Amino acid sequence: FEVSSSRSDKHHTDSGKNKQPTSFGRITSTNMADHPSSSSGGIRVKKRRKDAMTDYEDFEFEDPFEDAYEVDMEDEEPAYGGDEGMEVGADDDGDDDDDDEGAEGMTRAWRPDLEPLEPGQKLDYDSSAYDMLHMLQVDWPCLSFDFLIDQLGVQRTKFPHACELVLGTQAQKADQNKLMVLKATELHRTKNDDNDDASDDELDDLDDDPVLVFQFVPHPGGVNRVRAMPQAAGIVSSWADTSDVHIWDLRPLIESLNGKVGHRKDASKPVHTFTGHPSEGFAMDWSPVSNPGTAGRLLTGDCDRFIYSWIPVASAGGAGWEVDKIPLQGHTDSVEDIQWSPTRPDRFASCSVDGTVQLWDLRAGKAPAVGFRADELDVNVISWNPTAAHMLASGSDSGRIRVWDLRKVEKGPNKLCDLQPWADLGWHRKPITSIEWHPTEDSILAAASADNTLTVWDLSVKVENPDAPVPEQLMFDHRGQEDIKELHWHPQIPGVIGSTAGDGLHLFKTANI
């Protein structure tokens, strides 16, 4: 898998690899020794405290629990900080006389941005940090993906897991791009997979390999963002780098992957395309509210600061959409992200390169109701808490994660109020690229950064030492991906996170969340 950047835009990742599609595929895991450049793992900071066509050569699962994570040095000493999956403050059986804190037998959180690995060093992976970790390599980088709602039930906890996803590619040539539907099954528990002392019960379901089947349709241009409609599995929107926005009915592909035989509707063409945006964009969100007339509402925002509202309508051919030709305007620069209110069908939030978050009420006209400055630099992403609807999280180019209590918003004379963050989380050293609240735990938040890390936070943990070297609310620090672009919590499998990056997709569940 090769990656070469042909664009300087912070959103984009392009690949320099050329490959022709072949036919149907069933993929099982491959030995990580065949991929010596790959690495993965996480720092378990602390235990949580409670207060169409088909292709197969483009994909391959990796088994991270082989021998590829041995430290490749003459003295065979581990990288700084010991095992990559570790608990901060846990006793260390070794003798560590070089600890900065002077505390014998204490481990520390390793910061790759502060103390990079020396040539030849590799991180030592500790599978006990994860209940599950599986990796998928793709032929072309994917900026965006989304989990699809399936019929397997909610709150699924029993291994092995299965999930369905939709991904969009950023290929080197425009006519090589795809919109893909993937079904991953046999996602077994991987905890203690590298532990020879694990009990038979712990090893019962570790030997089977994951299986992936998928289908795709051609996509006109690179896919900047893809989102699945929450009320209708298979209805998917895509933001293209051509500045067009498409809506697709991918249900025939999903039915085919699930073995259903019958009349196959053509899914290779979008059911609706909007060409009114003056430039490409990345902001896009479906309304999660399922009231009559609300399900199917869509918002899209572009780099020229315009936001368009999509309204579902009935048509002779089935469901359709009308796009309000008069855009909403309230930002002075590119609209980076949009989030509907989880409870109010006419309200949404947007963030921008202008450093502000704007709050909108569609009943009140084409301008935002009120806004606030969220950062001095670009605000890249926002997430509206689905279970605590007064909380909104933002991530910016400064690397700061901030949480805002919308109950304290007050309109000012210029509609930009002076709102102070309810929480201000500092750990990442580069821009935040994705952020999302846990779908059912109102205090759990995950964020990804251009520093190649993905962190999980629990805001219910009381901060007793603000100057602690590792923030007390930081629960997990996942590493091993290059150029992470987007993360999502699985809506039906508690604690499972998917993350897409320039070098592939990770599906994992941490041991402490």
N, C-alpha and C positions, 0 to 999 in steps of 0.2 A: 504494500500500500504506500503510494507516494503522494505527497502533498506539496504543491507549489502555489504560492500566492501571486495572483496576477492583478489583484486589486488592493488598494491601500485602505479602502473603507473598512472600518472596524467590524462591520457586520459580516463581511464575506470571507469565505474560505473556498479556494479552488484547487482542483487536482490536475496533475499533469499526466495522468495515466489513461491510456486508451485501451478499451476492451470491448469485444463484441458480445452481445447477449447470446445465450444458448437456451436450452429448453428446461423443462421442469426440474426442480431440485429438492432434495431432502438432505439437509445438512446436519451433521453431527460434529461433536467437538474434535479439535485437532490439538496436537501436543504443542505447548507453548515453546518448546525448544525449537520448533520450526519458525518462530517469530522472535528472534533474539532482541529485536529493538523494542519489543513491547514491555511495559511494566505497569503494575497496578497495585493499589492497596490503600489503606486508610489509617488514620490515627484515631483510635477510639479514645476520645479525650477523657471521658468519665462515664460512669454509669448514670443513666437518667434518674433525676430526682423529681419526685412529684410534689408539688405544692399546687381486452386486456391480454397481457403477455406474461410469461413467466421466465425467471432466470435463476441460476444457482451459482454460477462462478463468481458472481459479484459479492457473495457473502460467505463468511465462515465463522463459526463459533470458536472461541478460544477457551481452553481450560486453564485457569490461572493457578492451578494447584499442582503444577509439575515442578521441574527442577530449574526453571528459568530465572528464579529470583535469588539464586545464590550470589553472594558478593564475589565479584571477579577481581580479586586482588591477591598478591603474592602471600600476604600474611593472613588472608581469609578472615579479616576482622570485619564486623558489620559496619554499615554506614552509621554516621553520628546519630545517637538517640536510640540505638538498638533496633528491635523489630519495628517494622513500619506500622503495624497495627498494635497500639499500645495504650495503656491507661496512664495518664499523667499522675505522678505521685505514688505509683505502685512500687513496691519493693523490688529491687533488682538483685538477683543472686550473685551477679558478678561484682568485681571490685573496680569501681570507677573513681579513680583518684583525681580525674580532670574535670569534675563537675564544677560549673561556674558558681553554683550555689554553695559549694563546700559541704553539701549534705551527702554523706557516703550512702551508696546504694539507692539513690533516687534517679529516676529517668526524667528526661525533659522532652518537651515538644520540639521536634525538628522543624526548622523553617528553611525551606529550600531557597527562598529569596534572600535570606541572610547568610546562610552557610551552604552554598551549592555543593553538590557531589563533586569529588575529584575525578579526574579521568580514570575510567576503569571501575569506578564504584557503582554498585547497584543496590537498590533498596531490598531489604529482606522482608518478604511478604508473610504476614501472620493471618491465616484464615480465621482464627478465632474472633477477629474484629468484625466479621460479617456472618450473618446467618446464611446469606446467599450472595454470590457475585458471579455474574456471567458477562462475557464480552463478545461483541459482534463487530467484525470488520466489514466495511462496505467498500465497493469499488470507487464510489464518488463520495466526497464529504457531504453531510447533510446538516444544514444550518438549523433545521427545525423538524420536530416530530410531535405526535400527540398519541396518547393512548385512546383506543376505541372502547366504548362501552360494549361488553359482551353479555352472553346469556348464562354465564357460569355462576352467577350469584354474587352477593356483596359480602364484605367482611370475611374474605376467604383467608384462612390461616394454615391450612393443611398443605404440606408439600407432597408431590411436586406441583409447582404453579404453572399456569398457562396465561398468556396475554396476547392481545392483538394491538398492532400499532400501525400508524400511517406516517410515512417519511417522505420528504422531498429533497431532491439532489441539487447540488451545485457542480455540474459537470464542466469540463473544459470547453466543450462546444455546446451551443444552445440546443441543437437537435438531439443531443444525447441525454437530456434530462428526463427524469421519471418521477412519477408519483407512485409510491409503493405501499402495498398493504402486506404486513407481515404477521404471521401467527407463530409464536414461540411456545413450544410445549416441553414437557419433561424438564422444567426448571427446578432442579433438585436443590436441596440444602447443601451448601458447601462448607459449612462450619466444621472445623476439625478435619477437613479433608487431607491436611498434611500432618495430622497428629497420629503417630503410630500407637499411642497409648489410649486412643479413644475407645469407648466401649462398643460392643456389637450393636447396641441400639442406636448409638450415634452414627454408625457407619452404614446402617441398613439401606438408606436411600441415596448414597453418595456415588455409586458406581455408574449409574446410567447417565448417558450423555444427553444434552439438550438437543432438540430437534426443531428446525426452522423450515417452514414452507412459506412462499410468498408469491405474489403476482404484482404486476405493475402496468401502468398506462403511460404513454408518452406525455410529457409536460412541455408546453411551449415556453421555453426559457428556464432559467434557474429559479428555484423555489426559495424565496426569502423567508416565508413563514407558512405553516400549515396548521389548521385548527379543525377539530372534529366537532360537529354540532352535538351538544350533550343530550338532546332529547330524541335524536334520530341517528342511530349507529349507521355509519356509511355515508352520511352527508358531510362533505368535507369542503372547506374553503382553502384556497392557496393564493398567496401574494407572489406574483412573478416579478423578476427583475426587469421585465419589459414594461412595467407600470400597470399591467392588467391584473385584475382580481377575478378568479374563477371559482365557481361552485361546482362540485362533482358529486355524482351519485355512484359511490363505489360499492354499493351493496352486492352487485353481482360477483365482484371479486371476493368479498367476504364469504358469500354463500358457497362459492367454488372451493375456497380453502377449507370450509367446514364440511365438504363432501355432499352438498345439496345439489341435486340434479333437477333441471327443469329449464324453462325458457330463460335464455340468457339475454338480458337487456344489454345493449352496447354501452360500455362504461368508458370508452376510449375518448369521448368528447365531453367537455364540461356542459352542464345543463344551463349555466348562466355565466356570462362574462361581462364585466364592467370595464369600459375603456376610458372612463372620465377622469381618472387621476392624472394630473400633469406630470408626475414623476413616480418612480418606484417608492415603495415604503415597506414597513415592517410591522406597524401597529395593526392588530386585527383581533377581534374577540366576538364570540357568540354570547348572546344573553343566556344565563343559566336559569332564568325565571321561566316557569312552565305555564303561566297563565294563558288563557285563550287569547290569541292574537299576539302573544309575546314570544313564544317559542319560534325560533328561526330568525330573530332579529340579529343583525350583524352590523358591526362598526369597523371601518377601515380608515387608517390615517397614513399620510404620505410624507415624503421628505420636504415637500413644499408647504407644510404646516396645515393642510386641509384634511378635514375629517368628513367622511360620507356615511350616511345612515341608510341601511338596507332594511326594507320591510317585506315580510313574506306575504304573498298574495296567491290566491287560487287561480289556476289557469286551465285551459282545455287539456293541456298535456300533463296536468298534475300540479304540484307545488311550483311556485315561481317567486321571483323577487323584484321589487321595484326599488330603485336607488334614487333618493332625493337629490335632484340635480344641483341644489344650492347647498354648498358645503358649510359645515360648522367651522368657525374660526375663533381662536382664542389664544393661540401660541404665536410667538414671533420667530420660531425656527422649527426644524423638523420634529414631527410627532413620532416619538420612539415606541410608545406602548399605550394600549388602551385596556381598561378593565371595566366591565359592567358591574353594577351593584349586585350582590348575591340575592338581594331581597326586593329591591325596588325596580320595576320594569322600565322606568323612564330616566334612571340616573346612571351615570358612568363617570369614570375618572380617566385622565390622560396625562402623560408626562412628555417632556420635550428636551431637546438640546438647549433650550433657553433656561433650563434649571428649575422650572416650575412644575407643579402638579396642579391641574385645573379640574374642578368638579362641575359637572354639567347636569341640568334638568331639561330634558327634551321638550317638556311642556312649556318652557319659558322662552323659547326662541333659539337663535343660532349662536349665541355667545355663552360662555361659561357663567355659572352662577357666582362662583367664588374660586379663588386659587391661593396658593402659598408657595413660597420659595423653598424647595427641598434640598438644593445644593447650589454651590457656586459654579459647579461644572455640569456637564450633561447629565440629565437623569435618564437612564437607559431603560429601566424596567420598573413595573409596579405590580403589586398583587393585593387584591381585596380579600380579606379574611372571610371564608365562606361560612364560618360558624360564630364569629364575633364581628358582625357587620360594621361596627364603628372603627375597626382597625384596618389601616392600609399600610403596606410596606413598600419601600422604594430602594432602588440600588442605582448608584451613579458612577461616573468616571473616577471619582475620588476614591473608590473602593469602600465607601461607607454604606452600611445597611441601616436605614432609618425606619422607624415605625411611628405612625401618626395616629392620634386619637381624633377622629373626625367630629366627635361631639364637641370639641373645643374650637371648631372653626367658627370664626366670626367675620361677617362681611365688613370690609373697610371701604373708605371713600373711593379707592381705585380698584376694588374687587380683588386685591392681593393682601391677604391678612397675614399677620405676624404670628405664625404657628410654630411652636417649639416641638421637637420630636419627643414622643413618649419614651422611645428607646433609641440609642445611637450606638451601633455595634461596629467596632473597629477590629479587624483581623486581616482582611484582604489588602494586598499592596497594589493591586491593579483594578481596572474597571470591573464592576459587577455586570455580568452578561445575562443573568437569569435569576429570577426569584419567585418562590411560590410557597404559600401556606399549606400545611398539612390539611387534607380534605376533611378530617374529623377531629383532630386535636388542635384546639384553638390557640395553643401557646407554641406550637412547633412550626418552625420556618426553615426552609432550605434555600441556599443561594450558591450560584456558580460565578466564577471570576476568571478574568483573563490571566490570572496568575496560575492557572491550571489546577485549581483546587475547587472542591465543592464542600460546603460546610452545612451542618445541621445545628440549629439552635433551639433551646427550650427557654422561652422567656418567663416561664413560671418559676425558674430557679432564682432565688434571692441573691442579689449581688452583695457580698460581704466585703470583698476586697477589690475595689475598682482598678487598682494598680497591679493586679495579678498578671504574671507573664502570659498566662492563657486565660481568656475570658471565662468566667465561671458559668456562663450560659451556653458556651460552645460545647456541644455534645459529640460531634464527629467531624473529622476532616478527611474527606475522600480525595485520593490522589491517583495518578496513573493515566490521565488523559491529557492530550495536548489540544489547546485551543477550544475549551468547552464553550458551547454556544447556548445550550438550552437544557433545562431539567423539568421533569414533571413527576409528581407523586401519582402512583396508580390509584384511580378512584375506587377500586373494588378489592384491592389486596393491601391491607394496612401495612404501612412502613416501607413498601417497595418503591424505589426511585429509579427512573430512567434518565440518562443524561447522554446527550449527543455532542460529539467533538470532531475535530479535524481528522482524528484517527479512529473513529468508530463510535459505537454505542455501548454503554454499560447498563446492565440491569442488576440492581443490588438491593439488599436489605441489611441495615447495620444491626449489630448484635445488641445495641443498647437503646434502641428506639422502638 
